[in-house]
Amino acid sequence: MKFAKLALLASAVAVTPIVANAQDVGATVYGNDDAAIGTVTANDGTTVTVDTGKHQAPLPGAALAQREGKWTVNATKAQIDGMMDQQVAQADAARDAALVEGAMVTSADGMPAGTIYTIDSEDTVIIKNDAGIVTLTRDAFAADANGALMALYSAEQLAANTVEVPEGAEILTPAQARAKEAAEADAS
């Protein structure tokens, strides 16, 4: 009887993929072509983040299995990078559609952060609010699940980097200021 229970347990373990544990950070993950995909950089017990060299790819922990002493996933590095390229492109397109002058911005923790005052040709973005302005880059924004614009910083971080603007002062990004100076120099 005891032998039967052990045999049943052993067979269940043999066919069940072993989900990566937090102690596996640093482990190399291999694809179904036996080529290295990347290194585990984080694991929250559900999602395993693998650095492919191009992306930080979040993989479902249940998709990883240990076979012949190696962590494996049923995909290739090219497939994972391709899927991540598509996701990044979709996220960037949604962000760019929302990132327009006058758009309302929330912080990463859901607090109102102000409105987009201006965006220059070098992707510098100025948020204006009652306390002043915050200067960020295009990459510091994302569109939330509803398509609304969100800064990737908390309200506290944004407030700490808000600069007060004197009444009547002209607000320009560095690129806009250089363009204005060049135009004024050409006019004189």
N, C-alpha and C positions, 0 to 999 in steps of 0.2 A: 504494500500500500504506500509506504513512504517512498519507494523507488518510483512508483507511478506519478506521484505528485511532483517529485523532482524532475522527472522526464518531461512532464507537461509544462512546468515552469521554464525549463531549459529550452524547449521548442518555442515557447512564446517569446522569450528573449531573443532567440536567434532570428525570428522573422519580423520583429518590431524594430523599425529604425530608431536609433538612439539620438534623441534631441541633444544638441550641443548645450553645454552648461556654461555658466559664467567663467569657470576656470579654464575654458577653452579659448579665451581671448589670446590671440597670438598664433592660434593654429592655422595652418594652411588648408584652404578648401580647394578640392579638385573637381573638375567637371567630368561629364560622362565620356569625354575623350581622353581622360587621365592627365590632362594638362592643368596646371595650377590656375585657379580663378583669382585667388587673392587670399588675404589674411583676415581673420576674424578680429574686428576692432571693438565690438560691443555685443552684449547679449543680455537681453532683459528677461529671458526665459521663454519668450514668445517669438521675438524677432532677433535674428542674428545679423549684424551689420558686417559686411565683407568689403574690405578695401580692394578694389580691382586694379588700382593704379590710376583709374580714370574716374571712378564713382565710389561713393560709399553706398553700396547696394544693400537695402534691407531685404533679407530673405526670411520666409517663415521658418522658424526653428524646426518644425516637423518635416521640412523639405531636405534637411541635412541628415545624412546617415553615416555611420562609421563602418567602412568596409576595408578589410585588409589593412587595418591600422591607420587609414586616412579618412578625413572628413570629405564626403562627396555630396554633390547635388546633381540632379538629372538635367543638366544644361551645360553649355559651354561658356567660356568667358565672353566670346563674341555675342552670344545670345543675351547674356545678362547685361553687358554694356549696351547692346542695341535696345533692350527694353528700357534701361535707365535713360538712354539718349532720348527716347520717345517721351518718357515721363517728364524729363527736364524741359524739353521743347514745349510740351503742352502747358506746363506750369509757367514757363516764361511768357508764352503767348497770352495766357490768362492775366498774368501780372501786367504785361504791356498794354493790354486792352483796358485795364482798370487804372493804370498810371497816367492820368491826364490832369492838366491844370484844373483846379477847382474841385478835384475829387476829395471826398472825406477819407481820412485815414484813421484807423484804430491801431492801438499798440498790440503787441503779441499777446498781452494779457487782457485784451478786449476793451480797453479804455479809449475814449476819444483822444486823438493825438493832434488834430488840426486838419488843415486842407493843404493840398498841393498848391503852392504858390507859383513855382516855376520849375522847369526842367530844361537843362541846356544840352547842347550837342555832344558833350562829354559825359552824359548820363549822371550829372550832378543834379540832385533834387532838393528843393527847399520846401519844408513843411512850415506853414505859418499857423500860429495859434495865439491865444490871448496873451501868453507870457513872452512871445518872441518868435524866433525861427530856429529850426533844426535843419542842418545840412547833412544829407545822406547820399548814397549812390543808388542807382537803379537796383542793384543786387541786394539792397537792404529791405526790399519789399516783396510781398507775395500777395496773391489773390486767395481769399479764404474759400471755403466750400461753396459759398453763395456768390462768389465773384467780386466781393468787396475788397478794397485795398487795405492791406495790413502791413505795418512796419514790423520788422523782425526783431524788435527790441521792446522791452517792457516799458510801461508808462514812466516808471522811476528812472530808467536809463535815458529815455527821451527827455524827461524834465531836467536831468543832470547835465544834458548837453544842449539845452535851449539857451540861445543868446538873445538878450533883450535888444530891441531895435528902437532907437530914438524916434520920436514922432516926426513924420515927414521924411525920414531917411529912405534913400533908394536901396532896394534889396536886389542884389545881383549875385549870381554865382561867379566864381573866379573867371570862367570862360566868357561869361557875358560881360564882365568888367573889362577883360582884355579886348573883346570885340568893340566895346564902346570907346575905349581909349584909342584903338586903331582907327575907328571911324572919325573920331574927333581930330586925330593927327592928320588924316587924309584931307579933312575939310579945311584945315588951316594952312 
